[in-house]
Amino acid sequence: MKLEHYVDRRRGRQTTLARDLGVDPQLVWQWSRGVRPVPVIRCVAIELATKRQVMRWDLRPDDWWEHWPELVGTKGAPRLQQAA
């Protein structure tokens, strides 16, 4: 699930997630809307705080395999596109 959908699904989720992560709710909003990319260092915490409803590969769809190669081929992981 995209972070945007997660925070929009229920009132107060953005604030709760921000509190769980120790960041400002505005920063969570910026991440969820693509104003700022989610830092790699925050991805695992977001995955855990959302009870895996938002996965690392959802947060970093363009480079997740470079940061967490151990996830390649795991259940639910997106397929990697072949280089042209």
C-alpha positions as CSV (number, residue, x, y, z in Angstrom):
1,M,0.0,0.0,0.0
2,K,1.3,3.5,-0.7
3,L,1.9,5.7,2.3
4,E,-0.6,8.2,0.9
5,H,-3.4,5.6,1.0
6,Y,-2.4,4.5,4.4
7,V,-2.6,8.0,6.0
8,D,-5.7,8.9,4.1
9,R,-7.7,5.8,5.1
10,R,-8.4,6.8,8.6
11,R,-8.4,10.1,10.4
12,G,-5.5,10.6,12.7
13,R,-3.2,8.1,11.1
14,Q,-0.7,10.8,9.9
15,T,-0.4,12.2,13.4
16,T,-0.1,8.7,15.0
17,L,2.5,7.6,12.5
18,A,4.5,10.9,13.0
19,R,4.4,10.4,16.8
20,D,5.5,6.7,16.4
21,L,8.4,7.9,14.2
22,G,9.3,10.9,16.3
23,V,8.8,13.3,13.4
24,D,6.5,16.2,12.6
25,P,3.2,15.2,11.0
26,Q,3.9,17.7,8.2
27,L,7.0,15.6,7.3
28,V,4.8,12.5,7.1
29,W,2.4,14.4,4.8
30,Q,5.4,15.5,2.6
31,W,6.6,11.9,2.3
32,S,3.1,10.6,1.6
33,R,2.5,13.2,-1.2
34,G,6.0,12.8,-2.8
35,V,7.1,16.3,-1.8
36,R,10.1,14.7,-0.2
37,P,11.4,11.1,-0.7
38,V,11.2,8.8,2.3
39,P,14.8,8.5,3.7
40,V,16.1,4.9,3.5
41,I,16.8,5.1,7.3
42,R,13.1,5.6,8.0
43,C,11.6,2.8,5.8
44,V,11.9,-0.1,8.1
45,A,10.4,1.9,11.0
46,I,7.5,2.9,8.8
47,E,7.0,-0.7,7.7
48,L,6.9,-1.8,11.3
49,A,4.7,1.2,12.5
50,T,2.2,0.4,9.8
51,K,2.2,-3.3,10.7
52,R,3.5,-4.0,7.3
53,Q,0.6,-2.4,5.5
54,V,3.2,-0.1,3.9
55,M,6.3,-2.0,2.8
56,R,9.8,-0.8,2.1
57,W,9.3,-1.4,-1.6
58,D,6.2,0.8,-1.5
59,L,8.2,3.6,0.0
60,R,11.2,3.3,-2.4
61,P,9.8,1.7,-5.6
62,D,12.7,2.9,-7.7
63,D,15.6,1.5,-5.7
64,W,14.4,-0.7,-2.8
65,W,16.4,-3.7,-4.1
66,E,19.7,-1.8,-3.8
67,H,19.1,-1.1,-0.1
68,W,17.5,-4.4,0.9
69,P,18.7,-7.1,-1.6
70,E,17.6,-9.8,0.8
71,L,14.0,-8.9,0.0
72,V,14.4,-9.7,-3.7
73,G,12.2,-12.7,-4.5
74,T,10.4,-12.8,-1.2
75,K,6.6,-13.2,-1.0
76,G,4.9,-10.0,-2.1
77,A,8.1,-8.3,-3.4
78,P,7.6,-6.6,-6.8
79,R,9.4,-8.1,-9.7
80,L,12.5,-6.4,-10.9
81,Q,12.4,-5.1,-14.4
82,Q,15.1,-6.3,-16.7
83,A,17.7,-3.8,-17.9
84,A,17.2,-2.8,-21.5
